[in-house]
């Protein structure tokens, strides 16, 4: 009987070891591997500034003129400088902010870029578009005038020269806006 028990014990141990070995060989665990391409996020800047052409200092006021007479004019300049890391196209236009609409409509503006005329017409009709690459700038010379024969004595016109840009090529939308304020008044004539 003792011998029989030992035999059964040996057989049982053998079956147990065989079950353990077979269990490893027939493991039913499943695995899955997902490989994603490299994700990247690049943050950059879209920024430009209006600067004094002589000093490079930031500029917020363009024309400040009192006593303008018919046939008179004033010349100012501004440097549009790309201070960001993106190239962009910007648009320029004028909005009246205060004063007499008749005077604002009567004013003329001439704009030169690289000493070439790019606009010559009514102040409020200005609409320009220009491109700036990274780390570049361009100089604009502006002449504001009141045509001879204008009977608009003792009036004022406040206006903003706005520069707007935006980039919507990616998922993130970039934009910037710079404004030059101006105040013009006519004298008694």
C-alpha positions as MATLAB code, in Angstrom:
seq = 'XXXXXXXXXXXXXXXXXXXXXXXXXXXXXXXXXXXXXXXXXXXXXXXXXXXXXXXXXXXXXXXXXXXXXXXXXXXXXXXXXXXXXXXXXXXXXXXXXXXXXXXXXXXXXXXXXXXXXXXXXXXXXXXXXXXXXXXXXXXXXXXXXXXXXXXXXXXXXXXXXXXXXXXXXXXXXXXXXXXXXXXXXXXXX';
ca = [
       0.000    0.000    0.000;
       2.833    2.297    0.803;
       4.350    1.658   -2.529;
       1.057    2.365   -4.253;
       0.697    5.690   -2.453;
       4.151    6.693   -3.513;
       3.410    5.837   -7.090;
       0.232    7.890   -7.024;
       2.099   10.727   -5.414;
       4.764   10.574   -8.084;
       2.158   10.467  -10.819;
       0.286   13.370   -9.196;
       3.476   15.414   -8.906;
       4.369   14.614  -12.506;
       0.872   15.647  -13.713;
       1.094   18.851  -11.678;
       4.497   19.787  -13.137;
       3.299   18.876  -16.619;
       0.225   21.125  -16.116;
       2.435   24.024  -14.999;
       4.734   23.644  -18.014;
       1.821   23.311  -20.418;
       0.049   26.267  -18.824;
       3.045   28.458  -19.614;
       3.302   27.115  -23.143;
      -0.378   27.752  -23.848;
      -0.664   31.124  -22.107;
      -3.768   32.872  -23.431;
      -2.765   36.447  -22.446;
      -3.246   38.941  -25.290;
      -1.136   42.026  -25.837;
      -1.412   44.968  -28.192;
       1.146   47.596  -29.123;
       0.207   50.973  -30.595;
       2.935   53.180  -32.012;
       1.975   56.787  -32.643;
       4.053   59.046  -34.842;
       5.921   61.776  -33.003;
       3.648   64.585  -31.901;
       5.074   68.066  -31.814;
       3.869   71.479  -30.791;
       5.699   74.531  -32.045;
       4.798   77.855  -30.503;
       5.922   80.957  -32.311;
       5.078   84.631  -32.325;
       3.377   86.987  -34.688;
       4.208   90.511  -33.572;
       4.971   93.775  -35.269;
       5.433   97.361  -34.178;
       5.060  100.913  -35.404;
       8.357  102.705  -34.847;
       9.902  106.126  -35.332;
      12.047  105.917  -38.471;
      14.757  108.122  -36.929;
      15.094  106.518  -33.478;
      13.464  103.081  -33.671;
      11.326  103.908  -30.623;
       7.707  102.717  -30.537;
       5.286  105.198  -32.017;
       1.592  105.611  -31.148;
       0.841  109.088  -32.545;
       1.139  109.867  -36.254;
      -0.315  113.300  -37.079;
      -0.860  115.966  -34.431;
      -1.645  119.050  -36.429;
      -3.360  122.282  -35.359;
      -4.193  125.137  -37.720;
      -4.160  123.263  -41.047;
      -5.081  125.565  -43.937;
      -6.452  124.702  -47.394;
      -3.516  123.783  -49.638;
      -1.415  122.882  -46.575;
       0.091  119.498  -45.801;
       2.164  117.641  -43.211;
       4.586  114.756  -43.746;
       5.202  111.946  -41.219;
       6.939  108.589  -41.390;
       6.594  105.238  -39.689;
       8.604  101.999  -39.745;
       6.588   98.786  -39.678;
       8.874   96.226  -38.048;
       8.341   92.461  -37.770;
       9.369   91.572  -34.220;
       7.982   88.038  -34.223;
       9.070   84.727  -35.726;
       6.398   84.471  -38.422;
       6.202   86.068  -41.828;
       2.826   87.698  -42.388;
       0.681   89.885  -44.580;
      -0.759   92.942  -42.921;
      -3.588   95.226  -43.971;
      -3.709   98.977  -43.407;
      -6.829  101.123  -43.260;
      -8.143  104.324  -41.621;
     -11.082  104.732  -39.233;
     -12.507  108.079  -38.132;
     -12.565  108.273  -34.323;
     -13.774  111.820  -33.629;
     -14.537  115.197  -35.104;
     -16.269  116.514  -38.179;
     -16.988  113.910  -40.865;
     -16.800  116.535  -43.625;
     -13.210  117.404  -42.701;
     -12.203  113.724  -42.457;
     -13.722  113.077  -45.901;
     -11.989  116.152  -47.388;
      -8.467  115.165  -46.196;
      -6.154  113.464  -48.696;
      -3.343  111.041  -47.961;
      -0.339  110.092  -50.045;
       1.680  107.028  -48.986;
       5.190  106.182  -50.202;
       7.017  102.870  -49.657;
      10.664  102.756  -50.782;
      10.039  106.232  -52.227;
       7.416  104.796  -54.584;
       3.829  106.019  -54.348;
       1.500  103.201  -53.262;
      -1.579  105.294  -52.438;
      -2.789  108.793  -53.302;
      -6.417  109.526  -52.472;
      -8.983  110.239  -49.784;
      -7.795  109.617  -46.218;
     -10.782  107.430  -45.338;
     -10.376  105.377  -48.545;
      -6.963  103.985  -47.604;
      -6.763  100.196  -47.961;
      -3.316   98.635  -48.386;
      -1.855   95.180  -48.020;
       1.813   94.291  -47.593;
       3.998   91.316  -46.626;
       6.753   91.219  -44.033;
       9.147   88.319  -43.663;
      10.758   87.375  -40.362;
      13.073   90.062  -38.915;
      12.290   92.608  -41.615;
      10.802   96.077  -41.737;
       9.538   98.642  -44.187;
       9.338  102.414  -44.030;
       6.254  104.378  -44.984;
       6.184  108.123  -45.649;
       2.724  109.677  -45.348;
       1.650  113.153  -46.484;
      -1.687  114.437  -45.185;
      -3.196  117.416  -47.010;
      -6.272  119.594  -47.188;
      -7.119  120.531  -50.793;
      -7.188  124.205  -51.737;
     -10.658  125.704  -51.711;
     -11.898  123.609  -48.785;
     -14.125  125.793  -46.637;
     -13.777  123.805  -43.426;
     -12.409  126.376  -40.975;
     -12.296  125.605  -37.245;
     -13.022  121.863  -37.525;
     -11.321  118.749  -36.183;
     -10.807  115.228  -37.447;
      -9.569  112.407  -35.247;
      -8.605  109.146  -36.967;
      -6.738  105.901  -36.429;
      -4.378  104.353  -38.926;
      -4.755  100.632  -38.205;
      -2.390   97.829  -39.124;
      -3.914   94.349  -38.754;
      -2.539   90.920  -39.441;
      -3.560   87.347  -38.800;
      -2.387   83.858  -39.634;
      -4.960   81.085  -39.841;
      -2.894   78.429  -41.611;
      -2.567   76.155  -38.574;
      -4.809   74.976  -35.790;
      -3.791   77.921  -33.647;
      -4.890   81.344  -34.865;
      -2.391   84.194  -34.508;
      -3.202   87.888  -34.882;
      -1.867   91.328  -34.038;
      -3.070   94.894  -34.428;
      -1.149   98.151  -34.162;
      -2.807  101.580  -34.167;
      -1.439  105.053  -34.841;
      -3.704  107.830  -33.540;
      -3.990  111.216  -35.275;
      -5.675  114.515  -34.494;
      -6.007  117.284  -37.087;
      -7.691  120.642  -36.701;
      -8.124  123.477  -39.151;
      -7.542  127.099  -38.284;
      -9.483  130.257  -39.051;
      -9.097  131.255  -42.666;
];
